[in-house]
Amino acid sequence: MKRFIPEISLTLFTLCISLILTRLAGVNFYFCLREIFYIMGKPIFLYCFPIVTLYVICSGCAKRYTTNKGSAKKTLGSLAVALFLLFLMGIFYVGISNIKPLVPLYSREVYDGLLLRADTLLLGGFDWPARICRFHNPFLNKIFNISYLSLFPMFGVTISFLAYTKNISAMRKFILSLMIVTLIGNLWHFLMPSMGDVYINPARYADISGVYVRNIQDFLYNKHLEILSAPGSFRTAPFIGIAAIPSVHIANFLIFMFAIRGYSRLLSAVYSVVFIGLFCSTLYFGWHYIIDNIAGAVMASAVYFYVGKYTERHS
């Protein structure tokens, strides 16, 4: 258990920060663990872990593990570690889910204008949100809807794959990196509150309909208005809150890519294709500005590098 002190400490720290911020804002802290496990667990326990378990059983039938008890013990140990880390992630996200919605209560000012100007300067004067809305159509809506929502099942695929490799150090590096980028990203939201172009210029995205992402955007905005109008009776939910910079979505997926790098070229290629679609979807639906995604990518790269150094010294 000593080896998991950083993960446990970070989880408890996040809960403490969440309790303090909700208390100061006059909002009731809500322990939404069940809902979080439902969202996180569905792609993992319905699609990913059964594949890993089936592999273990089939390997046992082939006497791969019956003749090598050490290998069998290592496999079961890696599955146990993965389940324990998932439990910690659930507790961690309880804190995060209470933090992010509080941003508008601490600052009504938004930096979307500055972020859009940064994008325009980066692209040499090209106003991409005004241009990209011309390409909205039902086919691209569905493609980018799948791309944006790929984050959740790909989390399940990644943690299951790492459990399959029996590399406990890699699993710890993966989960700890996710925790740190998510916490830093959410605290960053308080320093530079922002909404995303879809909420600043909603007319540009009014022709997008019939996809789940659009329903999520409406749900998040209604929650945003709810906490502003009645913070005392507000009840949070998993993964809510509106913020643009940095893109934690992009940061998290880059951690996925770093975690599986070096195991399989084919798998890395698949992740790269999904990442390109995810990156484009954040712009297509107006969730983020380009500078948000760059900030998320830099943050993820730096965190994964330094967490790697830490886990190497304490493995």
Secondary structure as UniProt FT lines:
FT   HELIX           2..4
FT   HELIX           5..25
FT   HELIX           33..43
FT   HELIX           44..48
FT   HELIX           49..61
FT   TURN            62..66
FT   HELIX           69..99
FT   HELIX           100..102
FT   HELIX           103..106
FT   HELIX           112..122
FT   TURN            123..124
FT   HELIX           128..132
FT   HELIX           133..135
FT   HELIX           138..149
FT   HELIX           151..165
FT   HELIX           168..191
FT   HELIX           197..200
FT   HELIX           202..205
FT   TURN            206..207
FT   HELIX           212..229
FT   HELIX           231..233
FT   TURN            238..239
FT   HELIX           248..260
FT   TURN            261..263
FT   HELIX           265..284
FT   TURN            285..286
FT   HELIX           290..313
//
